Amino acid sequence: MNNKIHVDNDIRIAETLPAKFYKNQEIFEIVKEKIFLRCWHWIGDESMISEKNLTLPINLYPEFLDEPIVIIRDEKNDISFLSNVCTHRGNILVKEKCISKKITCSYHGRRFNNKGVFEFMPEFNETKNFPRECENLYKFPSYSWKKLLFLGLNPGFKIENVLNKIENRIGFLPLNYIKPDLKLSKDYYIDANWALYCDNYLEGFHVPFVHKDLNEVLDYKNYQTEIDDFFNLQIGYGKNKSECFEIPKSHKDFGKNIAAYYYWIFPNLMLNFYPWGISINLVCPLSKSKSKILFRSYVFNESKLNLGASGDLDKVEIEDEEIVQNVQKGIKSSFYSTGRFSPSMEKGVHHFHLLISKFLNNK
């Protein structure tokens, strides 16, 4: 089967991703290798690994990539992301959270320090050319930003370039004081391909039709999308100035009634900035037609909660899920193949589809 996908650079003549992208199992498997293994992924925040010498096993997208990883904060407070697979016979090394300066395999006793460097292996005295560099645990690229943790598998771009540009825009917010809010955090499961959820997020075109309440507080006429390398920004303007950001005079957006900055980072991460803090959506593929949405909130100003564009995020989420699941049913039709873009309202979707086509078509 020919899995090449072409999306034209010119949005005026481009066609959307073909229906086969969302419903073909072979393409779904290729997406793992060519997109998710080549990108950065949000893991959580520093509160999950707050103690020195803490060792925490995680599984990155367990129903999709199924990549075993161990996070370690050493005695110097440095945080490392290491492969949680023994370099001898592939045993899982750390099975539960613990405090330790060493990692010792429970299968044959191979030992590593908390930087992942090989230290000792019994009964290997006669083995030639040992140890080699590959005996050490693989160390994943990682980056910490405003207490949020990011991990790269074999990334094709630098996450710091993306986050630095985001900070240049929203750096006036007190992000160093964000705290996770468990009451505002939950998981959603939807019967739809992960990319359909992203498609929907990446345009405000649907707001007047799908989100009646949100449309009452957003100024749809001024909705704006800005495209950048491996990420884009949607700006939601508010009708009520008191529910918008207090933007300093030195800022490029001073004088504008901005209610929300909606950032998307390729391929599946949304960072939504509101006057009260950040809501994060992470879209986790489960199968070609099922996804899990991790919804997490970080607050720095509780007095601004539930106002304006963030008035009822749960309701907005349910409305989005309903329409996305309806699209999933529609693309199964034998008579739907591909669509066209609105140059004024679907720049973000076009950008997403363009990146998908480029990543999939790279050797």
QUIBEL-V458020 format. One record per run of one state. SS is the DSSP state (hx for helix, st for strand, lp for the rest). FROM is the first residue (numbers start at 0). TO is the last residue. If there is no record, write none. Layout:
ss:SS from:FROM to:TO
ss:SS from:FROM to:TO
This chain:
ss:lp from:0 to:13
ss:st from:14 to:14
ss:lp from:15 to:17
ss:hx from:18 to:22
ss:lp from:23 to:23
ss:hx from:24 to:33
ss:lp from:34 to:34
ss:hx from:35 to:37
ss:lp from:38 to:38
ss:st from:39 to:44
ss:hx from:45 to:48
ss:lp from:49 to:52
ss:st from:53 to:59
ss:lp from:60 to:65
ss:st from:66 to:72
ss:lp from:73 to:77
ss:st from:78 to:82
ss:lp from:83 to:83
ss:st from:84 to:84
ss:lp from:85 to:90
ss:st from:91 to:91
ss:lp from:92 to:96
ss:st from:97 to:98
ss:lp from:99 to:100
ss:st from:101 to:103
ss:lp from:104 to:109
ss:st from:110 to:112
ss:lp from:113 to:116
ss:st from:117 to:119
ss:lp from:120 to:131
ss:hx from:132 to:134
ss:lp from:135 to:137
ss:st from:138 to:138
ss:lp from:139 to:139
ss:st from:140 to:144
ss:lp from:145 to:146
ss:st from:147 to:151
ss:lp from:152 to:157
ss:hx from:158 to:169
ss:lp from:170 to:173
ss:hx from:174 to:176
ss:lp from:177 to:177
ss:st from:178 to:179
ss:lp from:180 to:180
ss:hx from:181 to:183
ss:lp from:184 to:184
ss:st from:185 to:189
ss:lp from:190 to:192
ss:hx from:193 to:200
ss:lp from:201 to:205
ss:hx from:206 to:209
ss:lp from:210 to:210
ss:hx from:211 to:216
ss:st from:217 to:217
ss:lp from:218 to:218
ss:hx from:219 to:221
ss:lp from:222 to:222
ss:st from:223 to:227
ss:lp from:228 to:229
ss:st from:230 to:237
ss:lp from:238 to:239
ss:hx from:240 to:242
ss:lp from:243 to:256
ss:st from:257 to:264
ss:lp from:265 to:267
ss:st from:268 to:273
ss:lp from:274 to:275
ss:st from:276 to:286
ss:lp from:287 to:288
ss:st from:289 to:298
ss:lp from:299 to:300
ss:hx from:301 to:303
ss:lp from:304 to:306
ss:hx from:307 to:309
ss:lp from:310 to:311
ss:hx from:312 to:329
ss:lp from:330 to:338
ss:st from:339 to:339
ss:lp from:340 to:345
ss:hx from:346 to:360
ss:lp from:361 to:362
